[in-house]
Amino acid sequence: MPGTVVVGAQWGDEGKGKITDLLAEKADVVARFQGGNNAGHTIVRDGEEFKLHLIPSGILYEAKTCVIGNGVVIDPHILFGELEALRARGISGDNLRISGNAHLIMPYHLLLDGASEQQLGMYKIGTTGRGIGPCYIDKYARVGIRVQDLLDAKILKRKIKTALQEKNFLLQRYDIGVLDADQVTEELLGYRERFEPFICDTSLLINSALDQGQHVLFEGAQGALLDIDFGTYPFVTSSNPIAGAACSGTGVGPTRVDHVIGVAKAYTTRVGEGPFPTELFDETGTAMLEVGQEFGTTTGRQRRCGWLDLVALKYAVRLNGITHLALTKLDVLSGLPTLKVAVSYRAGRRQLDEFPLRQTDFHHAKPMYEELPGWTQDLRACETWQDLPQEARDYVQFVAEFTRTRVKFIAVGPGREETIVLPRSIGLGGAF
Ligand code: IMP
């Protein structure tokens, strides 16, 4: 697996943390390439639960190098909070490396995220409120503050002063008041010493590792349908969570990626606002919520639940070039007599077999379902493909065939060991 990308193939929260943790065992380097602490990864290892938002999931293996790539946005307070929490549990975090080109989430980004959501009112995006959007806005407006700016106090102060000219104007308009450039600079410089040992040229580090034949795992956050270009815009995040961004977000070329693993739940969930054709408002949706414990790791918000949308999943396979799927939370579907999967949409009189180009079509899309028989058996004890009931195998097979990809992993419980790793992938042949 020299260069392997792990991405979310839905609206985030697919269980990427668990799959990454599993794959990280065989990796030498684990690198995050986009997003920030809007993400939330829960990893259960030997019954112990770890919740990470910013630090790559691989941090739990002290022998691996963990990278926060240039495409990530970093809230220093969260970063060092997570490191301290890990240290308190005996994990040093010394194996972390941070790109000098990564952007920093500043106090004004947090304020502006909240204020802009309030301003949007009923049209709000339902962001995580972590300042992600405003930070990426500044990156592209070329007024962002980067990790390497911490190494030059004079330049840092000038940059913050420049950025605050416009921010303070906005903050006043939002009735929040103004921020003092000196104070913001001082507070940020307070992190400099703690940052210093971690800062490095992470592109060089990753490329050198690949040159030496080491295995690099690129860890995505969020999911394809939250992609700024291809997701359900404007109800998306402000970065590209698709596999292509693993290259620009870490500084490697596309020729270095060998496999793309897409993680998808056996059903669908979404947090925040925006269209969701297969959303359920009945007792089946409630059962998914309760059995699947569908509450956000980052904001604690209840997730919206619905049937598996194969039109959207097929789209995610295309956007990411997914070579293998990891299907998670299959156990949550146990006990449902019939399972539905969306195989096309209807928009007015038209049948749509592909994810629609036009946002309006997606907003009005009615899912056309294929029904598959359910199973009653608890799957959590299943360790192999053969242990799964026939109906569960048929369900997985259907997903693989419909999306024209291969299923390599099937998760049947939250624990790391509750994952079936298929020796030969199910679907379009070919081993991993
Ligand atoms: P932001 O990324 O905080 O700007 O939020 C934009 C949208 O992406 C909102 O609908 C969030 O709920 C959603 N979002 C951001 N990060 C995640 C995630 O890790 N999982 C699921 N949804 C997310």
Boltz pocket constraint, residues with backbone or C-beta under 6 A from the ligand:
constraints:
  - pocket:
      binder: B
      contacts: [[A, 11], [A, 12], [A, 13], [A, 38], [A, 39], [A, 40], [A, 125], [A, 126], [A, 127], [A, 128], [A, 129], [A, 130], [A, 131], [A, 132], [A, 133], [A, 221], [A, 222], [A, 226], [A, 235], [A, 236], [A, 237], [A, 238], [A, 271], [A, 272], [A, 273]]
      max_distance: 6.0
